[in-house]
C-alpha cells in the first residue's frame, strides 16, 4: 500500500511502485480531469502539481512521489491563483476541444505561483504543453490576464 495526499485528502493505494501516477489518479481513484495524451511526457495533458511544481504525471512513478502533496485539476480552484487562471480561461474562452486544457491550467497556475508577473518569454518558456487546436495565443492572453 502506498499513502498519497491528493487535493488535501489522504489515500491508500494498492499499486505497483513503478505505476505511473497518471494511471493511479485516473483508473484507481477516478480523478479523470488529468488526461492521458502521449504517455511520454511531451504533450502535458497529464500535468499535475507535486508540492506546487508542474509535473507530467504519465512519467512519474508512484514510488517517486513520497510525501509530496499532489494537486490535480479537480482542486485547482481551491487555490487563489488557480481560481484566477480558471476565471481567465473562461473569460477569454480559451478551450476549443478542451482536451489539453486541464494540463494547460495546471502549467499556468504553477508558472504564476512562481512568477506572479511573467514576461512573454516566461510564458513561452513555461507553457510548453501541446494544444492540437492551436489556442496558444489565447492561452498566453489568459495567463497575462490572470497575472493582472
C-alpha positions as CSV (number, residue, x, y, z in Angstrom):
1,X,0.0,0.0,0.0
2,X,1.2,3.5,-0.9
3,X,0.0,6.5,1.0
4,X,-0.7,9.6,-1.0
5,X,-2.0,13.1,-0.3
6,X,-4.1,14.3,-3.2
7,X,-6.1,17.6,-3.2
8,X,-5.7,17.7,0.6
9,X,-7.1,14.2,1.1
10,X,-5.2,11.1,2.2
11,X,-5.5,7.9,0.1
12,X,-4.0,4.4,0.5
13,X,-3.4,2.8,-2.9
14,X,-2.5,-0.7,-3.7
15,X,-0.4,-0.4,-6.9
16,X,2.9,-1.5,-8.2
17,X,5.7,1.0,-7.3
18,X,6.5,1.8,-11.0
19,X,2.9,2.5,-11.9
20,X,2.7,6.0,-13.4
21,X,0.9,8.5,-11.2
22,X,-1.5,9.3,-14.0
23,X,-3.0,5.8,-14.0
24,X,-3.4,5.8,-10.2
25,X,-5.2,9.1,-10.4
26,X,-7.5,8.2,-13.3
27,X,-8.0,4.4,-13.1
28,X,-7.7,3.7,-9.3
29,X,-9.1,6.9,-7.8
30,X,-11.4,8.1,-10.5
31,X,-9.8,11.6,-10.8
32,X,-10.3,11.8,-14.6
33,X,-9.6,15.5,-15.0
34,X,-6.0,14.7,-15.6
35,X,-5.8,13.4,-19.2
36,X,-3.7,10.8,-20.9
37,X,-2.2,12.3,-24.0
38,X,1.1,10.9,-25.3
39,X,2.4,8.8,-22.4
40,X,6.0,10.1,-22.9
41,X,5.8,13.5,-21.1
42,X,5.8,15.5,-24.3
43,X,2.2,16.8,-24.6
44,X,1.4,17.9,-21.0
45,X,-2.2,16.8,-20.9
46,X,-1.4,14.9,-17.7
47,X,0.2,17.8,-15.8
48,X,-0.4,17.9,-12.1
49,X,1.4,19.6,-9.2
50,X,3.8,17.8,-6.9
51,X,4.4,20.2,-4.0
52,X,3.5,23.1,-6.3
53,X,5.7,22.1,-9.2
54,X,4.1,21.2,-12.6
55,X,4.9,17.6,-13.4
56,X,3.9,15.3,-16.3
57,X,2.2,12.5,-14.3
58,X,2.5,9.9,-17.1
59,X,6.2,9.7,-16.3
60,X,6.1,10.0,-12.5
61,X,6.4,6.5,-11.0
62,X,4.2,6.1,-7.9
63,X,7.2,5.2,-5.7
64,X,8.9,8.6,-6.5
65,X,6.0,10.7,-5.1
66,X,6.9,10.0,-1.5
67,X,5.3,12.6,0.8
68,X,4.8,15.3,-1.9
69,X,1.4,16.8,-2.0
70,X,-0.4,16.1,-5.3
71,X,-2.8,18.7,-6.7
72,X,-5.0,17.9,-9.7
73,X,-7.3,20.0,-11.8
74,X,-10.2,18.9,-9.6
75,X,-8.9,21.1,-6.8
76,X,-7.1,23.9,-8.6
77,X,-9.8,26.4,-7.9
78,X,-9.3,26.0,-4.2
79,X,-6.1,27.9,-4.8
80,X,-6.4,31.7,-5.3
81,X,-4.0,31.7,-8.2
82,X,-5.7,28.6,-9.8
83,X,-9.1,30.2,-9.4
84,X,-7.8,33.3,-11.3
85,X,-6.4,31.2,-14.0
86,X,-9.7,29.3,-14.5
87,X,-11.6,32.6,-14.5
88,X,-9.3,34.0,-17.2
89,X,-9.6,30.8,-19.2
90,X,-13.4,31.1,-19.1
91,X,-13.5,34.9,-19.7
92,X,-11.3,34.5,-22.8
93,X,-13.0,31.3,-24.0
94,X,-9.6,29.6,-24.4
95,X,-10.6,26.0,-25.0
96,X,-11.7,24.7,-28.3
97,X,-11.9,20.9,-28.0
98,X,-10.7,21.3,-24.4
99,X,-8.8,18.0,-24.1
100,X,-5.4,19.6,-23.2
101,X,-6.8,22.4,-21.1
102,X,-6.6,20.8,-17.6
103,X,-2.9,20.4,-18.2
104,X,-2.6,23.9,-19.6
105,X,-4.4,25.4,-16.5
106,X,-2.1,23.4,-14.2
107,X,1.0,24.6,-16.0
108,X,-0.2,28.2,-16.0
109,X,-1.0,28.1,-12.3
110,X,2.4,26.7,-11.5
111,X,4.0,29.5,-13.5
112,X,2.0,32.2,-11.8
113,X,2.8,30.8,-8.4
114,X,6.5,31.0,-9.2
115,X,6.4,34.3,-11.2
116,X,3.5,36.5,-10.4
117,X,4.2,38.9,-13.3
118,X,5.6,36.8,-16.1
119,X,7.1,38.3,-19.2
120,X,6.1,37.0,-22.6
121,X,9.3,35.0,-22.6
122,X,8.5,33.5,-19.2
123,X,5.1,32.4,-20.5
124,X,6.6,30.9,-23.7
125,X,9.2,29.1,-21.7
126,X,6.7,27.7,-19.1
127,X,3.7,26.9,-21.3
128,X,5.2,24.0,-23.3
129,X,2.1,21.9,-23.2
130,X,0.8,21.0,-26.7
131,X,-2.6,22.1,-27.9
132,X,-3.9,20.3,-31.0
133,X,-6.4,23.1,-31.6
134,X,-3.6,25.8,-31.6
135,X,-5.1,28.0,-28.9
136,X,-1.6,29.2,-27.9
137,X,-2.3,32.9,-28.3
138,X,-5.5,32.6,-26.2
139,X,-3.6,30.6,-23.6
140,X,-0.9,33.3,-23.4
141,X,-3.5,36.0,-23.2
142,X,-5.3,34.2,-20.4
143,X,-2.0,33.8,-18.4
144,X,-1.4,37.6,-18.8
145,X,-5.0,38.3,-17.7
146,X,-4.7,36.0,-14.6
147,X,-1.4,37.8,-13.7
148,X,-3.0,41.2,-13.9
